[in-house]
Amino acid sequence: MVTAGYPAHRPARRHTHRALAVGAVAFVYTVVMAGGTLTIPLYVLWAARFGFGPLTTVVVFVAYVVGVVGTLLVAGSLSDAIGRRPVLALSLALTALSAVGFALADGLAVLLVSRVLSGVATGLITATATSAIAELVRGRRTAAVLGTAANVGGLSLGVVAAGVLAQCVTAPTHTVFWCYLGMCAVAGVCWLVIPETADRTAAWRPRIRRPVLPDGSSRVRSFVASGVLVAASSGVNGFFSSLAPAFLRDDLGVSNFAVIGVGVGALFVSALLAQIVMPAALLRRDIGTALLAVGMIVIEAALWTRSAPLFVVGTVFAGAAVGTLLRHGLSVTDALCGPGNRAELNATYFLFLYSGLVVPVLLLGFADQAVGTRVSSAMLAAVVVSTALVGLALGRRTGPTSTPDTVSRPSTHLTPVEENHE
């Protein structure tokens, strides 16, 4: 039966268009995030070519984090005001520009500028793409899985692809980025089918914004607890994104770039699989913290015993912790978003995430120069686990979540997953 004015095929067509749009957003998100990790296996080549050591490698990585954090502070809510599509396009253009810079780099200054541009692209797309997916997908859990899969999937794809290419092609510090520009071109075509999903009711001015928090003290504690935990897991990301390749080569005797790329990428692949495979009932703060502690202990044992297989085992545990805590935090953040501040609250969450990269990695860089790899990595493990325990303790203090206006603002309800964590 066909109702006049509403053809029977229209719902199916809408579903197809929506699925295509979700796939396009996820692909653009994945490509931009991959650009942030392409450099990881190549640091050792640049270090030899330009003559810098571990501390300078950390500085180059921190330049990326500065770009991310600065963008989240200044333009985290930009897509709430001007729309998701323009910001997605801008982030894609910036990551392509950074790739050109890396491909043509002839010194440390160009690497730093290109890394900042890559960070700005990441800062723009994280909150924007996460918000666009949440607005296109019915179901918070599905949206959280897709968002985190695109984020972490891009990170793992970037480092593994760069490692394999570095082993197989000539002039890898150039070829890797020319190949990546081809992927950016494909992502640009995908961008054409992305619809605008933002209401564009929020005003935006270029200024440093104070990070926003949800309403209600219990909701604030829940949000901050998730933020502190993801910041702790980011310390692991920072280590793998900066100095892990040098540790694998110098301390564990791994010289094959493809193996280094896969070894580092195992963290992100494990994080991705944890988000997709792990049952919702296990997406809890205590489980994520336990996995993180086990992973850091095993990685430390691997570095002290110079065991590459043990390092991989620890990497898998740490990656599972990263994925668990990231997906948990995104689910909590989405549940606490209001209709007009989705990108802004997501930006605050990612501010926790990327801020957690800076201090542990800087500590590792300075300590590595002063006391060596083993002691410095033990200090990093202590900082990461201690921070996670603080977040876990803060989360346990969170009480029942209810507000007088629960009926009028259902978007602030905690998901069943979050309620199980309290």
PELIN-V840358 format. One record per pair of residues at least 4 apart in sequence whose C-alpha atoms are under 8 Angstrom apart, sorted by sequence separation. I is the first residue (numbers start at 1). J is the second residue. D is the distance in Angstrom with one decimal. If there is no record, write none. Layout:
I/J/D + I/J/D
//
This chain:
2/6/7.0 + 3/7/6.7 + 6/10/7.0 + 8/12/8.0 + 9/13/6.2 + 10/14/6.1 + 11/15/6.2 + 12/16/6.2 + 13/17/6.2 + 14/18/6.0 + 15/19/6.1 + 16/20/6.1 + 17/21/6.1 + 18/22/6.2 + 19/23/6.1 + 20/24/6.1 + 21/25/6.2 + 22/26/6.1 + 23/27/6.0 + 24/28/6.2 + 25/29/6.1 + 26/30/6.0 + 27/31/6.2 + 28/32/6.3 + 29/33/6.2 + 30/34/6.1 + 31/35/6.5 + 32/36/7.1 + 33/37/7.3 + 34/38/6.4 + 35/39/7.9 + 38/42/7.7 + 39/43/6.3 + 42/46/6.4 + 43/47/5.9 + 44/48/6.3 + 45/49/6.1 + 46/50/5.7 + 47/51/5.2 + 48/52/7.0 + 52/56/5.9 + 53/57/6.4 + 54/58/6.3 + 55/59/6.3 + 56/60/6.2 + 57/61/6.3 + 58/62/6.0 + 59/63/6.2 + 60/64/7.0 + 61/65/6.7 + 62/66/6.1 + 63/67/6.3 + 64/68/6.4 + 65/69/6.0 + 66/70/5.8 + 67/71/6.1 + 68/72/6.2 + 69/73/6.2 + 70/74/6.1 + 71/75/5.3 + 72/76/4.2 + 77/81/6.9 + 78/82/6.2 + 79/83/4.5 + 80/84/7.3 + 82/86/7.2 + 83/87/7.0 + 84/88/6.1 + 85/89/6.2 + 86/90/6.2 + 87/91/6.1 + 88/92/6.3 + 89/93/6.2 + 90/94/6.2 + 91/95/6.2 + 92/96/6.3 + 93/97/6.2 + 94/98/6.2 + 95/99/6.3 + 96/100/6.5 + 97/101/6.4 + 98/102/6.3 + 99/103/6.1 + 100/104/6.2 + 101/105/5.7 + 106/110/6.9 + 107/111/6.7 + 108/112/6.3 + 109/113/6.3 + 110/114/6.0 + 111/115/6.0 + 112/116/6.2 + 113/117/6.3 + 114/118/6.2 + 115/119/6.2 + 116/120/6.2 + 117/121/6.3 + 118/122/6.3 + 119/123/6.1 + 120/124/6.2 + 121/125/6.3 + 122/126/6.0 + 123/127/7.3 + 124/128/6.5 + 125/129/5.4 + 126/130/6.0 + 127/131/6.0 + 128/132/6.1 + 129/133/6.1 + 130/134/6.3 + 131/135/6.2 + 132/136/6.2 + 133/137/5.9 + 134/138/7.5 + 138/142/7.4 + 139/143/6.3 + 140/144/6.1 + 141/145/6.2 + 142/146/6.2 + 143/147/6.0 + 144/148/6.1 + 145/149/5.8 + 146/150/6.1 + 147/151/6.2 + 148/152/5.9 + 149/153/5.2 + 150/154/5.8 + 151/155/6.5 + 152/156/6.2 + 153/157/6.0 + 154/158/6.0 + 155/159/6.6 + 156/160/6.1 + 157/161/5.8 + 158/162/6.0 + 159/163/6.1 + 160/164/6.2 + 161/165/6.1 + 162/166/5.9 + 163/167/6.4 + 164/168/6.3 + 165/169/5.7 + 166/170/7.6 + 171/175/6.1 + 172/176/5.5 + 173/177/7.2 + 174/178/6.6 + 175/179/6.2 + 176/180/6.3 + 177/181/6.2 + 178/182/6.8 + 179/183/6.9 + 180/184/6.4 + 181/185/6.3 + 182/186/6.6 + 183/187/6.2 + 184/188/6.1 + 185/189/6.6 + 186/190/6.4 + 187/191/6.2 + 188/192/7.0 + 189/193/7.8 + 190/194/7.3 + 215/219/6.5 + 216/220/6.2 + 217/221/6.2 + 218/222/6.2 + 219/223/6.1 + 220/224/6.0 + 221/225/5.9 + 222/226/6.3 + 223/227/6.2 + 224/228/6.1 + 225/229/6.3 + 226/230/6.2 + 227/231/6.1 + 228/232/6.3 + 229/233/6.4 + 230/234/6.1 + 231/235/6.8 + 232/236/7.5 + 233/237/6.8 + 234/238/6.0 + 235/239/6.4 + 236/240/6.4 + 237/241/5.9 + 238/242/6.1 + 239/243/5.6 + 240/244/4.7 + 243/247/6.3 + 244/248/6.1 + 245/249/6.2 + 246/250/5.8 + 247/251/5.2 + 248/252/4.9 + 249/253/4.9 + 250/254/7.5 + 255/259/7.8 + 256/260/6.3 + 257/261/6.0 + 258/262/6.1 + 259/263/5.8 + 260/264/6.1 + 261/265/5.8 + 262/266/5.9 + 263/267/7.6 + 264/268/7.6 + 265/269/6.1 + 266/270/5.8 + 267/271/6.2 + 268/272/6.1 + 269/273/6.2 + 270/274/6.1 + 271/275/6.4 + 272/276/6.4 + 273/277/5.7 + 274/278/5.2 + 278/282/6.6 + 279/283/7.0 + 283/287/7.1 + 284/288/6.3 + 285/289/6.1 + 286/290/6.1 + 287/291/6.2 + 288/292/6.2 + 289/293/6.2 + 290/294/6.2 + 291/295/6.0 + 292/296/6.2 + 293/297/6.2 + 294/298/6.2 + 295/299/6.1 + 296/300/6.1 + 297/301/6.2 + 298/302/6.2 + 299/303/6.3 + 300/304/6.3 + 301/305/6.0 + 302/306/5.5 + 303/307/6.7 + 307/311/6.3 + 308/312/6.4 + 309/313/6.5 + 310/314/6.3 + 311/315/6.1 + 312/316/6.3 + 313/317/6.6 + 314/318/6.1 + 315/319/5.9 + 316/320/6.1 + 317/321/6.4 + 318/322/6.3 + 319/323/6.2 + 320/324/6.1 + 321/325/6.1 + 322/326/6.0 + 323/327/6.0 + 324/328/6.0 + 325/329/6.0 + 326/330/6.2 + 327/331/6.2 + 328/332/6.3 + 329/333/6.1 + 330/334/6.0 + 331/335/6.2 + 332/336/6.3 + 333/337/6.3 + 337/341/6.4 + 338/342/6.2 + 341/345/6.1 + 342/346/6.1 + 343/347/5.9 + 344/348/6.4 + 345/349/6.4 + 346/350/6.3 + 347/351/6.0 + 348/352/6.5 + 349/353/6.5 + 350/354/6.1 + 351/355/5.8 + 352/356/6.2 + 353/357/7.1 + 354/358/7.3 + 355/359/7.6 + 356/360/7.3 + 357/361/6.3 + 358/362/6.0 + 359/363/6.0 + 360/364/6.1 + 361/365/6.1 + 362/366/6.3 + 363/367/5.9 + 364/368/5.8 + 365/369/6.6 + 366/370/6.5 + 367/371/5.7 + 368/372/4.5 + 371/375/6.2 + 372/376/6.1 + 373/377/5.9 + 374/378/6.3 + 375/379/6.3 + 376/380/6.3 + 377/381/6.2 + 378/382/6.3 + 379/383/6.3 + 380/384/6.2 + 381/385/6.1 + 382/386/5.9 + 383/387/6.1 + 384/388/6.3 + 385/389/6.2 + 386/390/6.4 + 387/391/6.4 + 388/392/6.1 + 389/393/6.1 + 390/394/6.2 + 391/395/6.1 + 392/396/6.3 + 393/397/6.7 + 394/398/7.0 + 402/406/6.7 + 405/409/6.1 + 406/410/5.8 + 409/413/7.8 + 414/418/5.8 + 415/419/6.3 + 416/420/6.3 + 417/421/6.8 + 418/422/6.8 + 2/7/6.0 + 3/8/7.7 + 46/51/7.7 + 47/52/4.8 + 52/57/7.3 + 71/76/6.4 + 72/77/7.9 + 78/83/7.6 + 79/84/4.9 + 82/87/7.9 + 105/110/5.4 + 125/130/7.9 + 137/142/7.1 + 138/143/7.3 + 148/153/7.8 + 149/154/8.0 + 166/171/7.9 + 167/172/7.8 + 170/175/7.4 + 214/219/6.2 + 215/220/6.8 + 239/244/5.9 + 240/245/7.4 + 246/251/7.8 + 247/252/6.7 + 248/253/6.3 + 249/254/4.5 + 254/259/7.4 + 255/260/7.5 + 273/278/7.6 + 278/283/7.2 + 282/287/6.9 + 283/288/7.3 + 302/307/4.8 + 337/342/5.2 + 367/372/6.8 + 368/373/5.2 + 371/376/6.6 + 414/419/6.2 + 2/8/5.8 + 46/52/8.0 + 47/53/6.3 + 79/85/8.0 + 105/111/6.2 + 134/140/6.9 + 137/143/5.7 + 166/172/4.7 + 169/175/7.3 + 214/220/5.7 + 248/254/5.4 + 249/255/5.4 + 254/260/6.9 + 302/308/6.6 + 367/373/7.9 + 406/412/7.5 + 1/8/7.8 + 79/86/7.7 + 165/172/6.7 + 166/173/7.6 + 213/220/6.2 + 248/255/7.9 + 302/309/7.8 + 368/375/7.8 + 406/413/7.2 + 79/87/6.0 + 102/110/7.3 + 302/310/5.1 + 303/311/7.2 + 334/342/7.5 + 337/345/6.6 + 367/375/7.8 + 368/376/5.4 + 78/87/7.5 + 101/110/6.5 + 102/111/6.2 + 134/143/5.1 + 214/223/7.6 + 301/310/7.6 + 302/311/4.9 + 367/376/5.1 + 368/377/8.0 + 47/57/7.5 + 101/111/7.2 + 133/143/6.0 + 134/144/7.5 + 165/175/8.0 + 166/176/7.2 + 213/223/7.7 + 301/311/7.9 + 165/176/6.4 + 249/260/7.9 + 299/310/7.0 + 402/413/7.7 + 101/113/7.9 + 102/114/6.2 + 248/260/6.9 + 298/310/6.8 + 299/311/5.1 + 302/314/7.9 + 333/345/7.1 + 334/346/7.7 + 364/376/5.5 + 401/413/7.6 + 101/114/5.4 + 133/146/7.5 + 298/311/6.9 + 299/312/7.9 + 333/346/6.6 + 363/376/7.8 + 364/377/6.6 + 401/414/7.3 + 43/57/6.9 + 133/147/6.7 + 162/176/6.1 + 299/313/7.8 + 98/113/8.0 + 99/114/7.3 + 245/260/6.0 + 298/313/7.2 + 299/314/4.8 + 364/379/7.5 + 98/114/4.6 + 245/261/7.9 + 298/314/4.7 + 299/315/6.7 + 330/346/7.9 + 333/349/7.2 + 364/380/6.3 + 97/114/7.8 + 98/115/6.9 + 130/147/5.4 + 297/314/7.4 + 363/380/7.3 + 129/147/7.5 + 295/313/7.7 + 296/314/6.6 + 98/117/5.6 + 245/264/7.3 + 295/314/4.4 + 330/349/7.9 + 361/380/7.8 + 97/117/7.6 + 98/118/5.6 + 244/264/7.1 + 294/314/7.3 + 295/315/6.3 + 329/349/7.8 + 360/380/6.0 + 295/316/7.3 + 95/117/6.7 + 295/317/4.6 + 296/318/6.6 + 400/422/7.5 + 94/117/6.1 + 95/118/5.2 + 241/264/7.8 + 294/317/6.7 + 295/318/4.3 + 360/383/7.0 + 399/422/6.8 + 94/118/6.7 + 240/264/6.0 + 294/318/7.4 + 295/319/8.0 + 360/384/7.5 + 398/422/6.1 + 126/151/7.7 + 292/317/6.7 + 293/318/7.8 + 397/422/7.9 + 94/120/7.5 + 95/121/5.6 + 291/317/5.7 + 292/318/5.1 + 395/421/8.0 + 396/422/6.0 + 94/121/5.5 + 240/267/7.9 + 291/318/6.3 + 395/422/6.7 + 292/320/7.9 + 91/120/7.4 + 92/121/6.8 + 291/320/6.8 + 292/321/5.0 + 91/121/4.2 + 291/321/5.1 + 292/322/7.4 + 90/121/7.5 + 91/122/7.0 + 290/321/7.8 + 288/320/7.7 + 289/321/6.8 + 91/124/5.8 + 288/321/4.7 + 90/124/8.0 + 91/125/6.0 + 287/321/7.9 + 288/322/7.4 + 88/124/7.5 + 288/324/5.6 + 289/325/8.0 + 87/124/6.6 + 88/125/6.0 + 288/325/5.6 + 87/125/7.1 + 88/128/7.0 + 284/324/7.5 + 285/325/6.7 + 87/128/7.1 + 88/129/7.2 + 283/324/5.8 + 284/325/7.7 + 283/325/7.5 + 285/328/7.7 + 84/128/5.9 + 283/327/7.7 + 284/328/7.0 + 84/129/7.5 + 271/316/8.0 + 274/319/7.9 + 275/320/8.0 + 283/328/5.9 + 266/312/7.4 + 270/316/5.5 + 274/320/5.2 + 76/123/7.5 + 270/317/7.7 + 273/320/7.5 + 274/321/7.9 + 64/112/8.0 + 67/115/7.8 + 68/116/7.8 + 76/124/6.8 + 84/132/6.6 + 267/315/5.3 + 271/319/4.4 + 272/320/7.8 + 275/323/5.4 + 63/112/6.2 + 67/116/4.7 + 71/120/5.7 + 75/124/7.2 + 79/128/6.1 + 263/312/6.6 + 266/315/6.6 + 267/316/5.9 + 270/319/4.8 + 271/320/4.6 + 274/323/5.5 + 275/324/6.0 + 63/113/7.9 + 66/116/6.8 + 67/117/6.6 + 70/120/7.6 + 266/316/6.5 + 269/319/7.3 + 270/320/5.3 + 271/321/6.9 + 273/323/7.7 + 274/324/6.2 + 60/111/7.1 + 64/115/4.8 + 65/116/7.6 + 67/118/7.3 + 68/119/4.4 + 72/123/5.5 + 76/127/6.7 + 252/303/7.4 + 264/315/8.0 + 267/318/6.8 + 268/319/6.0 + 271/322/5.6 + 272/323/6.0 + 60/112/5.6 + 63/115/5.9 + 64/116/4.7 + 67/119/4.2 + 68/120/5.0 + 71/123/5.3 + 72/124/7.0 + 251/303/7.1 + 267/319/4.3 + 271/323/3.9 + 275/327/6.2 + 63/116/5.3 + 64/117/7.5 + 66/119/7.0 + 67/120/4.6 + 68/121/7.5 + 70/123/7.9 + 71/124/6.5 + 266/319/7.4 + 267/320/7.7 + 270/323/7.4 + 271/324/7.2 + 61/115/7.3 + 64/118/6.4 + 65/119/6.0 + 68/122/6.0 + 69/123/6.7 + 252/306/5.3 + 60/115/6.9 + 64/119/4.4 + 68/123/4.3 + 251/306/6.5 + 252/307/6.6 + 63/119/7.6 + 64/120/7.8 + 67/123/7.1 + 68/124/7.8 + 229/285/7.8 + 252/308/6.0 + 50/107/6.3 + 50/108/7.0 + 32/91/7.3 + 226/285/7.9 + 233/292/7.2 + 28/88/7.7 + 32/92/6.2 + 35/95/6.5 + 229/289/7.8 + 248/308/7.8 + 136/197/7.3 + 135/197/6.4 + 32/95/6.2 + 135/198/8.0 + 28/92/7.4 + 35/99/7.5 + 132/197/6.3 + 132/198/7.6 + 103/173/6.3 + 104/174/7.0 + 304/374/6.4 + 102/173/7.4 + 103/174/4.3 + 303/374/6.6 + 338/409/7.7 + 102/174/7.3 + 103/175/7.3 + 339/411/7.5 + 103/176/7.9 + 338/411/6.1 + 103/177/5.6 + 300/374/7.7 + 337/411/6.2 + 338/412/6.6 + 102/177/7.0 + 103/178/7.0 + 336/411/6.3 + 337/412/6.0 + 335/411/5.9 + 336/412/4.2 + 100/177/7.0 + 300/377/6.9 + 335/412/5.4 + 336/413/6.5 + 99/177/5.4 + 100/178/7.6 + 300/378/6.5 + 335/413/5.8 + 336/414/6.8 + 99/178/7.5 + 335/414/5.3 + 335/415/6.1 + 99/180/7.4 + 100/181/7.9 + 300/381/7.6 + 36/118/6.2 + 99/181/6.9 + 236/318/7.4 + 332/414/6.7 + 35/118/7.0 + 36/119/7.2 + 332/415/7.1 + 297/381/7.4 + 331/415/7.4 + 96/181/6.0 + 296/381/5.7 + 36/122/7.3 + 331/417/8.0 + 332/418/6.3 + 331/418/7.6 + 96/184/6.4 + 233/321/7.2 + 234/322/7.5 + 32/121/7.1 + 33/122/6.4 + 167/256/6.8 + 233/322/5.3 + 296/385/7.9 + 328/417/8.0 + 32/122/6.6 + 167/257/5.2 + 328/418/7.7 + 166/257/6.1 + 167/258/5.6 + 92/184/7.0 + 166/258/7.0 + 230/322/7.3 + 233/325/7.4 + 293/385/5.8 + 32/125/7.6 + 164/257/6.6 + 165/258/7.4 + 292/385/7.1 + 163/257/5.0 + 164/258/4.2 + 92/187/7.9 + 163/258/4.3 + 164/259/7.8 + 230/325/5.8 + 29/125/6.7 + 92/188/7.4 + 162/258/8.0 + 163/259/7.2 + 229/325/6.6 + 230/326/5.9 + 289/385/7.7 + 29/126/7.6 + 163/260/6.5 + 164/261/6.8 + 160/258/7.2 + 163/261/4.2 + 89/188/7.6 + 162/261/6.9 + 163/262/7.1 + 226/325/7.5 + 230/329/7.1 + 289/388/6.1 + 29/129/6.3 + 161/261/7.4 + 289/389/7.1 + 160/261/4.6 + 89/191/7.2 + 159/261/5.5 + 160/262/5.2 + 226/328/7.4 + 227/329/6.8 + 26/129/7.5 + 88/191/7.9 + 159/262/7.5 + 226/329/5.0 + 289/392/7.4 + 25/129/6.5 + 160/264/7.7 + 159/264/7.2 + 160/265/5.5 + 85/191/7.7 + 159/265/5.8 + 223/329/7.6 + 226/332/7.6 + 286/392/6.6 + 25/132/7.4 + 26/133/7.6 + 285/392/6.3 + 25/133/7.0 + 157/265/7.5 + 85/194/7.0 + 156/265/4.9 + 223/332/6.8 + 85/195/7.2 + 155/265/7.8 + 156/266/7.4 + 222/332/7.8 + 223/333/6.7 + 285/395/7.8 + 22/133/6.2 + 85/196/5.9 + 156/267/7.7 + 84/196/6.1 + 156/268/4.8 + 83/196/6.5 + 84/197/6.7 + 155/268/6.4 + 156/269/5.8 + 22/136/6.5 + 83/197/7.3 + 84/198/6.2 + 21/136/7.8 + 22/137/7.3 + 83/198/5.4 + 153/268/7.0 + 83/199/7.6 + 152/268/5.9 + 153/269/6.9 + 83/200/5.9 + 152/269/7.5 + 219/336/7.4 + 18/136/6.7 + 33/151/6.1 + 37/155/5.7 + 41/159/6.7 + 80/198/6.1 + 82/200/5.9 + 33/152/7.7 + 34/153/7.9 + 35/154/8.0 + 36/155/6.9 + 37/156/7.6 + 40/159/6.2 + 79/198/7.4 + 80/199/7.2 + 81/200/4.6 + 152/271/6.9 + 153/272/6.1 + 234/353/5.9 + 238/357/5.0 + 242/361/7.9 + 26/146/7.3 + 30/150/4.8 + 34/154/4.3 + 35/155/7.8 + 38/158/4.8 + 39/159/7.4 + 42/162/7.7 + 80/200/5.3 + 81/201/6.2 + 152/272/5.8 + 234/354/6.9 + 237/357/7.0 + 238/358/7.4 + 26/147/7.2 + 29/150/6.0 + 30/151/5.9 + 33/154/4.8 + 34/155/4.8 + 37/158/5.1 + 38/159/5.1 + 41/162/6.6 + 42/163/7.7 + 79/200/7.7 + 80/201/7.1 + 81/202/4.8 + 231/352/5.5 + 235/356/5.8 + 236/357/8.0 + 29/151/6.6 + 30/152/8.0 + 32/154/7.3 + 33/155/5.5 + 34/156/7.2 + 36/158/7.3 + 37/159/5.1 + 40/162/8.0 + 41/163/5.5 + 80/202/5.8 + 81/203/5.4 + 214/336/6.2 + 227/349/5.9 + 230/352/7.0 + 231/353/4.6 + 234/356/5.3 + 235/357/5.0 + 238/360/7.5 + 239/361/6.0 + 27/150/7.2 + 30/153/6.5 + 31/154/6.0 + 34/157/6.0 + 35/158/6.2 + 38/161/7.6 + 39/162/7.4 + 80/203/7.9 + 81/204/5.8 + 149/272/5.7 + 214/337/7.1 + 230/353/5.5 + 231/354/7.0 + 233/356/7.7 + 234/357/5.2 + 235/358/7.7 + 238/361/5.8 + 26/150/5.6 + 30/154/4.2 + 34/158/4.1 + 38/162/5.3 + 42/166/7.5 + 148/272/7.5 + 228/352/6.7 + 231/355/6.7 + 232/356/6.1 + 235/359/8.0 + 29/154/7.5 + 30/155/7.6 + 33/158/7.6 + 34/159/7.3 + 41/166/7.8 + 227/352/5.3 + 231/356/4.1 + 235/360/5.6 + 239/364/8.0 + 78/204/6.3 + 149/275/7.2 + 227/353/6.8 + 230/356/7.6 + 231/357/7.1 + 235/361/6.8 + 247/373/7.7 + 46/173/7.9 + 77/204/7.2 + 148/275/7.4 + 149/276/7.5 + 45/173/7.7 + 42/172/7.8 + 145/275/6.4 + 42/173/6.6 + 75/206/7.0 + 145/276/6.5 + 214/345/7.7 + 74/206/6.2 + 75/207/8.0 + 212/344/6.9 + 213/345/6.7 + 74/207/5.5 + 211/344/7.8 + 212/345/6.0 + 284/417/7.9 + 74/208/4.6 + 211/345/7.7 + 283/417/7.2 + 284/418/8.0 + 73/208/5.5 + 74/209/5.9 + 213/348/7.7 + 73/209/5.5 + 211/347/7.9 + 212/348/6.4 + 281/417/6.8 + 284/420/7.6 + 285/421/6.6 + 73/210/7.2 + 211/348/5.4 + 280/417/6.4 + 284/421/5.6 + 38/176/7.7 + 73/211/7.1 + 202/340/6.6 + 38/177/8.0 + 201/340/6.9 + 202/341/7.9 + 281/420/7.7 + 199/340/7.7 + 35/180/7.6 + 235/380/7.7 + 236/384/7.4 + 235/384/6.0 + 233/384/6.9 + 31/183/7.0 + 32/184/8.0 + 232/384/5.0 + 31/184/6.7 + 232/385/7.1 + 232/387/5.5 + 233/388/7.6 + 31/187/7.0 + 231/387/7.9 + 232/388/5.3 + 229/387/7.1 + 28/187/5.2 + 228/387/7.0 + 229/388/5.1 + 27/187/6.6 + 28/188/7.7 + 228/388/6.8 + 229/390/8.0 + 28/190/7.3 + 228/390/7.5 + 229/391/5.1 + 24/187/7.7 + 27/190/7.7 + 28/191/7.0 + 228/391/5.0 + 229/392/7.1 + 227/391/7.8 + 25/190/7.8 + 226/391/6.9 + 24/190/5.2 + 25/191/7.1 + 225/391/4.7 + 24/191/6.3 + 224/391/7.8 + 225/392/6.7 + 24/193/7.0 + 25/194/6.6 + 225/394/5.5 + 226/395/7.5 + 24/194/6.4 + 225/395/5.0 + 152/323/8.0 + 21/193/6.1 + 22/194/7.8 + 222/394/7.8 + 20/193/7.6 + 21/194/5.0 + 221/394/6.9 + 222/395/5.8 + 21/195/6.8 + 221/395/6.7 + 148/323/8.0 + 221/397/7.8 + 222/398/6.0 + 221/398/6.0 + 148/326/7.2 + 148/327/6.2 + 219/398/7.8 + 61/241/7.6 + 218/398/5.6 + 61/242/6.1 + 218/399/6.0 + 145/327/6.8 + 148/330/7.8 + 218/400/7.2 + 219/401/6.6 + 144/327/6.3 + 218/401/6.1 + 58/242/6.0 + 57/242/6.5 + 58/243/7.2 + 57/243/7.3 + 144/330/6.0 + 144/331/5.7 + 216/403/7.4 + 54/243/6.9 + 141/331/6.7 + 144/334/7.9 + 140/331/6.8 + 54/246/7.9 + 140/334/7.0 + 140/335/7.5 + 43/242/7.8 + 134/334/7.8 + 40/241/5.7 + 44/245/7.3 + 40/242/6.3 + 43/245/7.8 + 44/246/6.5 + 37/241/6.9 + 41/245/6.2 + 40/245/7.2 + 131/342/6.2 + 131/343/5.7 + 130/343/7.8 + 128/343/6.0 + 131/346/7.5 + 41/257/6.6 + 127/343/5.2 + 130/346/7.6 + 127/344/7.4 + 41/260/6.7 + 127/346/5.1 + 41/261/5.8 + 126/346/8.0 + 127/347/5.1 + 40/261/7.8 + 126/347/7.5 + 127/350/7.3 + 126/350/7.3 + 80/340/7.2 + 80/341/7.0 + 80/342/7.5 + 80/343/6.1 + 77/341/7.5 + 79/343/6.9 + 80/344/7.6 + 78/343/7.9 + 77/343/5.4 + 76/343/6.6 + 77/344/4.5 + 76/344/5.5 + 77/347/7.1 + 76/347/5.0 + 76/348/7.8 + 73/347/7.8 + 72/347/5.6 + 72/348/7.3 + 72/350/7.6 + 73/351/7.7 + 72/351/6.4 + 69/351/6.0 + 69/354/6.5 + 68/354/7.1 + 69/355/6.9 + 65/354/6.3 + 65/355/7.5 + 65/357/7.2 + 65/358/7.0 + 62/358/6.3 + 62/362/8.0 + 58/361/6.8 + 59/362/7.8 + 58/362/6.5 + 55/362/8.0 + 58/365/6.0 + 55/365/4.8 + 54/365/6.2 + 55/366/6.4 + 55/368/8.0 + 54/368/7.6 + 55/369/7.2 + 54/369/7.6
//
